[in-house]
Amino acid sequence: MTVRETATAVIGAGVAGLTAAWLLGRRDDVTLFEADDRLGGHAHTHEVTEPGGRTHQLDSGFLVHNHRTYPNLLRLFAELGVATQESEMSMSVRCEGCGLEYAGARGPRGLLARPRNVLDPRFPRMLLDVPRFHRLARRHLAAGEPEDDGHTLGDFLAAGRFTRYFTAHFALPLVSAVWSCPPGEALR
């Protein structure tokens, strides 16, 4: 048995805390502290029961990872023998309030999942605003503004004069999914 001289506390048992505890545990005596009643942070398996009683396990962790932006996570997965697989990055939106429904990565058929969308003048305008949104976002990032400049997504959308419809049906679903946050927090 190896005697470990250093005692280390790791606060938080999300993926970062668990990884730190695992790596530090190679040489230190590690104690992991977590406020929640489970490990994993936002990576979590939810049990969902259908009205008929059938139960499904839905995994909400790691909604997005890729080789370019998550090289350390992928090295950890490789070291642990965790298999990954390629998947399509796509986003689908359905609004119960107005009946809008579309699937962004499905081409024209996906955008017109509900053909009557095109009759609402806000929908074609939203589609025209998507590339403008991406252009302005790239320009903002290229300007080298610090991330903590005090400006929010809401400020960015207001400065770009994006409509409430665009915000509710494109920007908020996109940002909420990628940042794993409730829509109400995404604008702040």
C-alpha positions in Angstrom: 0.0 0.0 0.0 1.3 3.4 -1.0 1.3 6.1 1.7 0.1 9.4 0.3 1.3 12.5 2.0 -1.0 15.1 0.3 -4.7 15.4 1.1 -6.6 17.1 -1.6 -10.3 18.3 -1.6 -12.1 18.6 -4.9 -15.3 20.7 -4.8 -18.0 19.6 -7.2 -18.6 16.3 -8.9 -19.4 17.3 -12.4 -17.2 16.1 -15.2 -14.4 18.6 -14.2 -14.5 17.7 -10.6 -14.6 13.9 -11.3 -11.7 14.2 -13.7 -9.7 16.3 -11.3 -10.3 13.8 -8.5 -9.4 10.8 -10.8 -6.2 12.4 -11.9 -5.1 13.7 -8.5 -6.0 10.4 -7.0 -3.0 8.9 -8.7 -0.8 10.6 -6.2 -2.9 12.2 -3.5 -5.5 11.2 -1.0 -8.6 12.8 -2.5 -11.9 13.7 -0.9 -14.7 14.7 -3.3 -17.4 17.1 -2.1 -20.7 17.5 -4.0 -23.8 19.4 -2.9 -26.2 17.4 -5.0 -27.4 13.9 -4.1 -25.7 12.4 -7.2 -22.5 12.7 -9.2 -22.2 14.0 -12.8 -23.3 17.6 -12.8 -25.3 18.3 -15.9 -24.4 14.9 -17.3 -27.3 12.9 -16.0 -29.6 10.0 -16.9 -33.3 10.9 -16.5 -35.9 8.2 -16.1 -39.0 9.2 -18.1 -42.2 7.2 -17.8 -44.8 7.2 -20.6 -48.5 7.4 -19.8 -48.8 3.7 -20.5 -46.1 2.9 -17.9 -43.2 2.2 -20.2 -40.0 3.7 -18.8 -37.1 5.1 -20.8 -33.6 6.2 -19.7 -32.7 9.6 -21.3 -29.1 10.8 -21.0 -28.7 14.5 -21.0 -25.0 14.8 -20.6 -22.4 15.9 -23.1 -24.9 17.3 -25.6 -22.0 18.5 -27.7 -18.4 17.5 -28.0 -16.0 17.4 -30.8 -12.3 16.9 -31.5 -11.5 20.6 -32.1 -13.0 22.1 -28.9 -12.8 19.2 -26.5 -9.4 17.5 -27.0 -8.8 17.0 -23.3 -12.2 15.4 -22.8 -11.6 13.0 -25.7 -8.1 12.1 -24.4 -9.8 11.3 -21.0 -12.4 9.2 -22.8 -9.6 7.3 -24.7 -7.7 6.7 -21.5 -10.8 5.4 -19.8 -11.8 3.3 -22.8 -15.0 5.2 -23.4 -16.3 4.8 -26.9 -17.7 7.8 -28.8 -19.3 8.0 -32.2 -19.9 10.6 -34.8 -23.4 12.2 -34.9 -25.2 14.8 -36.8 -25.4 18.3 -35.3 -28.9 19.5 -35.8 -31.6 21.4 -34.0 -35.4 21.0 -34.2 -37.8 23.5 -32.8 -41.5 23.2 -32.0 -43.5 26.0 -30.5 -46.8 25.0 -29.0 -47.9 28.6 -28.8 -47.8 29.5 -32.5 -47.5 26.1 -34.1 -44.1 26.7 -35.6 -42.1 23.6 -36.2 -38.8 23.1 -38.1 -35.7 20.9 -38.2 -32.7 22.9 -39.3 -30.4 20.2 -40.6 -33.0 18.6 -42.8 -32.9 21.1 -45.7 -36.0 22.5 -47.3 -38.1 19.5 -46.0 -37.0 20.2 -42.5 -37.6 23.9 -42.7 -41.0 23.3 -44.0 -42.0 20.5 -41.6 -45.2 22.5 -41.3 -45.7 24.0 -44.8 -48.0 26.7 -43.5 -45.0 28.2 -41.7 -44.2 30.0 -44.9 -47.6 31.8 -44.8 -46.5 33.6 -41.6 -44.3 36.5 -42.7 -42.2 36.2 -39.5 -40.9 32.8 -40.5 -39.2 33.8 -43.8 -37.8 36.9 -42.1 -36.4 34.6 -39.3 -34.7 32.4 -42.0 -33.2 35.5 -43.6 -31.9 36.6 -40.2 -30.1 33.4 -39.4 -27.1 34.0 -41.7 -27.1 37.7 -40.6 -27.0 36.5 -36.9 -24.0 34.2 -37.7 -22.2 36.9 -39.6 -22.6 39.5 -36.8 -21.5 36.9 -34.2 -18.4 36.0 -36.2 -17.6 39.7 -36.6 -18.1 40.3 -32.8 -15.8 37.3 -32.0 -13.2 38.5 -34.5 -13.1 41.9 -32.9 -11.5 40.3 -29.9 -13.9 41.7 -27.3 -13.3 40.1 -23.9 -15.9 37.6 -22.9 -16.7 39.5 -19.7 -17.3 42.8 -21.4 -20.6 43.1 -19.7 -22.6 42.6 -22.8 -25.3 39.8 -22.9 -26.9 37.8 -25.6 -29.9 40.0 -25.1 -27.8 43.1 -25.7 -26.3 41.5 -28.9 -29.7 40.7 -30.3 -31.1 44.2 -29.5 -28.1 45.9 -31.1 -28.6 43.7 -34.2 -32.3 44.6 -34.2 -33.4 41.0 -34.3 -37.1 40.4 -33.8 -38.8 38.8 -30.8 -39.9 36.0 -33.1 -36.2 35.3 -34.2 -35.1 35.5 -30.6 -37.8 33.1 -29.3 -37.7 30.6 -32.2 -34.1 30.5 -33.2 -31.6 32.3 -30.9 -33.0 31.0 -27.5 -33.5 27.4 -28.6 -30.0 27.3 -30.1 -28.2 29.0 -27.1 -30.2 27.1 -24.5 -29.3 23.8 -26.1 -25.6 24.5 -26.6 -25.1 26.2 -23.2 -27.4 23.8 -21.4 -29.3 26.6 -19.7 -33.0 27.6 -19.4 -34.2 30.0 -22.1 -34.8 32.7 -19.5 -31.1 32.7 -18.5 -29.8 32.6 -22.0 -30.4 36.3 -22.7 -28.6 37.4 -19.6 
